[in-house]
Amino acid sequence: MTILNVLVVGEVNTGKSTFIDIHTNDDGTYNDMSISNVNDHEYKVKYFEFDDKEDKKKQYKDKDLILFCFAVNNVPSYEKLDEVYVKEAKEFGKGTPMMAVGTKCDLRDDPERDDMVSIEQGIDMAIKVGASAYLECSTTSNFNLDELQDEIVKVIILDKEAERNKTSNFSFGIVKFLLGR
């Protein structure tokens, strides 16, 4: 089994911790939710939550992917990705593949809210930051959690293959598939 290390970055209250908690047991060990089978090979994904009080350089070191999270019901969390976190990732995690994730997408259907981050804005952010994919998920409804896990693995595998072959791995086609729409 291959172990992959993912740094989860974003503002507080975006669902990052809940996503990580789903993949870990109470004692901090990783459960079966952290295992993906891709191309007949098992991968265990270990998630590390970014902490801006810790040494940034150390947190980005030896990560296979940077997962940028924003909550679709929290526009400032979306804006801060580009303003702060992407710049840091490009400085400290240079060359590491990135994915953008809109969390709490189950809240998009709230008729009393009109200040949501749109799917199009999420895709635009993914393209702007050079992410390999964009996905939306909800830990409340378990929407796209398995797909996110598998896509993380696929992006890392593609990046490693591209690195060996010196080619690009960005795919626009994946956006529609991942959104489940």
N, C-alpha and C positions, 0 to 999 in steps of 0.2 A: 504494500500500500504506500502510495506517495503522499507526503504531507505538504500542503500548500499554506502559506502564511499570508493573511489578508489584513491590511490596516483599514479600519472603518473610521471615516472622518466626517465631521459635520457638527452642527450646533446641538446643544442640549435640547431635549424634548422633541427630537425628530424620529424617535423609534429605534435608534442605533442599539441601545442597550437591550431593548426587548428582543430585537432580532438576534443579538449575540446570545442572550439568555435562552432562547429557543434551542440553540445548538449546544448548550452546555448543561451539565448536571449541577446539582446544588454544591457539590464539592469542587467545582471548577473543571472537572474532566469533561471531555467532549463526548456527546452521545451519538446515536445512530443518525440523527438529523444532520450531523456534520460530515457524513460520508456520501459521496456521489460516485456512481458508476458511469463512467464515460468511456466509450470505445472499448468496452470489456475490461476496463482497468478501474480499480478502486482508488479514490482520492479522499483524503481526510482534510477538510478545510479548517484551519485554526484562525479564529478571528481575534484581533487585537483592537481595542477601542482607543482611539487617539485621546491623549490627555495633554492639553496645552500647558499644564504645569510641569510636565516632564521634558527631558531633553528631546527636542524635535528630531534632530539628526539620528539619534539612536532609535526612535520609534519608526522611522522610515526605512532603516537599515534592514536588509535581508527580507524584504516583503516581496511577495510574488504579484501582488495587485493592491491598488489603492481603491477603496470603495467609497465614493463621495455620496453622502446621504443628505437629503433635504425632505422636509415634510410638505406635501402638496397643500396643506392647509396653513402653512407658515411661510409667507412670501419672504420675510427677512432671512430665514434659514436658507432659502434658495439664493438670495442675493449675496449672502456672506460666503457661499462656496467660491464664487468667482473673485470676490474682493479679498479674501484671506487664504482660504484653504488650498485653492488651486495653485496660487503663487508659491506657497510653502512646499507643496508636493512637487512642483517642478524644480524647486531648488534642492530639497532634501531627498526626494525620491526619483531623481532624474533617471529616465529610461524605464521606469516601472509602469506597466500597463494600468489603465484607469477605467473604472465604470462609474456611471452616474445612476443613482437610484432615488426615485420619488417614493417616499414612504407614506403611510396612512392614506392610501388612495381610496379606501372605503369611505372616507369623509368627503370626497369630492361630490357625492350625491346629496349633500346637505342643502336643501332649498333656501335656507336662511343665510347662506354664505355665498358671496360673489367675489371673494378675494383669494381664490385658489390659484395655484400655479398650474397652468394648462399642460396638457401632454406635449403640445408643440413647444412650449417654453422649456420643458424638460429635455426634449430632443435637441433644441437649440443649445442648451447648456452642455449637453454631452458632446456635441460637435465642437463647440467653442473651446472646451477644455481638452479636446483630443481624446475623449473617452472611446473605448472600443465598443461600448454598447450602452443603451439606456433601458431601464426596466422600472416598472412600478410594482409595488407590493403592499400588502397589509398584513401585519402580524395579528390583528384582531380577527380578520376573516380567513387567515391563512392563504390569501390570494397571492399566487406567484412565488411563494417561498421556495418550493422545490425547484422551480424554473430558475430562480435567482441563483441558488446554490449551484445548479448544473452549469449555468451560464458563466459564473465566476470561474469554474474549472475550465470550461471551453476557451474562455478568453486567455487564461494563463497558458493553456496548451498551445493555442494559436500563436501567442506571443513568443513562446519558446521556439516553436517551429519557424516563425518569421525571423527570429534572431539568427537561427542556424542558416536559414536561406536568404536572409537580408531582404525580406519583402514586408509590405504593409499588411495589417490584419483588420483594418476597419471595414465593417459591413453595414451598409444602410438597410439591407434587407432584414436584418435581425430585429430592428426596431419594431416593426409591425408584429412579428411573431411573438416577441416578448411581452408586448402590451396586452396580448390576449384579445385584441379587438379585430 
